[in-house]
Amino acid sequence: MEPNHPQLRPISHCFITHEYLPPQSNQPFYLGPSDLLVLSVHYNQKGLLFHKPPEAFNHGDHFMVTLLHRLKSSLSATLFHFYPLTGRLATTTNGIIYVDCINSPGAKFIHAALDNITASDILSPLHVPSLVQSLFDLNKVVNYDGQTLPLLSIQVTELLDAVFIACSFNHCLGDGTSFWNFFNMWSEIFQAPSSEDGHAIISISQPPILERWFPDGYDPIINLPFTDPSQFISRFEAPELRRRFFHFSAKSIADLKAKANEECDTKDISSFQTLTALVWRAITRARRIPLDQSTCCMMSANYRRRLKPALRENYLGNMITSVKADAKVGELVERAGLGWGAWKLHEAVKNLTYEKIRESLEEWIKCPYTYQLGSILNPNIIKMGGWSRFNVYGSEFGMGKAVGVRSGYGNTFDGKVIVYPGCEGGGSIDLEICLLPQNMANLESDLEFMNAISSSPPHLSCT
């Protein structure tokens, strides 16, 4: 059991928008098929931990006042470009859900404190402490709740020696690629010379593409065939989980990749496919699943570049799908090596073609539905989310490089794995693995898995 931790102390909150939003913000911002799919899942919640600079200890009040002013001003300027994040969801009488930026006060900005808590209290425990969830707003909220709640909520929490900047981002507005592009552009504007002027219109290197993409030949305005929200909204709550970060150095990953490719007499298996296969095998063993049962590994795949014509990475929206591989437990963990599982994952990714993506979207348009986490999960599934190439540690807010990344409550369950780049870069990777307590204990005694992780704890090189 964790010790009792101090309660979060709210200090202030406000709503932020930009005084001169572009004219198109007066029009409905429609959601596409992959956006509407996630109406019933939680907000995307990620945050960065920064050590306070030396001046914060000499002039603490002045430091926080200045930081908060600059964060708000730069956020306002960022929202000029990402104006849908200032809105609320709205529903027409005939079932069209869209973003309304007119009847909304804007994005929420919260200032809070966790007294007597340090960066070490966040980063050092073997398992992610439950107090991390208090660093995020909108816990357990589903995206559909964006009709009455903000689509973006920023919470800045002051610790004794650190500042945590958390972002709760309505998943209907974008996937992980969109999330981190927003975070990166906010950082870019924060560091711009004119960032203190909240009314400024500052150009950015990767402005979001807001024009809606839709399969050719289909109406971009979708009527959901439901008469009541209870027909497509459910509220999944995860059981008690253990969450732990596992660090893989670039060398460890390279060694695993070489082993998997050698076993399969190929050079085609990627580093990520190999690492995913390692995790799939280890979690399957940790769950003590009977050998004659089946297990499934799912990976989130960004399909922007697979479309014809391809979309650029700064398209704001959900352009992800899941690719999956199935296997008998006994074959995956006993009779086959690491390369066997990695090759199945490689084939699953290879088979994700534009034609299959379009076919899936067309089927959804003919018969819309929403993801229901409680009904699609089973004890034998693992799901890899996130991406090692997201520019997580490129976001800086006047305090140097972040010393750690953490996620909130949203969309976690037994078998969820969140992928981040390692803090030191160079191809290293951090995995945040969420498991039932006994399954985590079993994983931590799995020799193949534990021998592959880096011997040095993550984040220490970034302090």
Buried (B, 14 or more C-beta within 10 A) or exposed (E): EEEEBEEBEEBEBEEBBBEEBEEEBEEBBBBBBBBBBBBBBBBBBBBBBBBBBEEBEEEEEEBBEBBBEBBBBBBBBBBBBBBBBBBBBBBEEEEBBBBBBEEBEBBBBBBBBBEEBBBEBBBEEEBBBEBBBBBBBBBBBBBBBBBEBBBBBBBBBBBBBBBBBBBBBBBBBBBBBBBBBBBBBBBBBBBBEEBBBBEBEBEBEBBBBBEBBBBEEEEEBBEBEBEEBEEBBBBBEBEEBBBBBBBBBBEBBEEBBBBBBBBBEEEEBBBBBBBBBBBBBBBBBBBEBEEEEEBBBBBBBBBBEBBEEEBEBBBBBBBBBBBBBEBBBBBBBEEBBBBBBBBBBBBBBEEBEEEBBBEBBEEBBEEBBBBBBEEEBEEBBBBBBBBBBBEBBBBBBBBEBBBBBBBBBBBBBBBBBBBBBBBBEEBBBBBBBBBBEEBBEBBBEBEEBEEBBBEEEBBEEBE
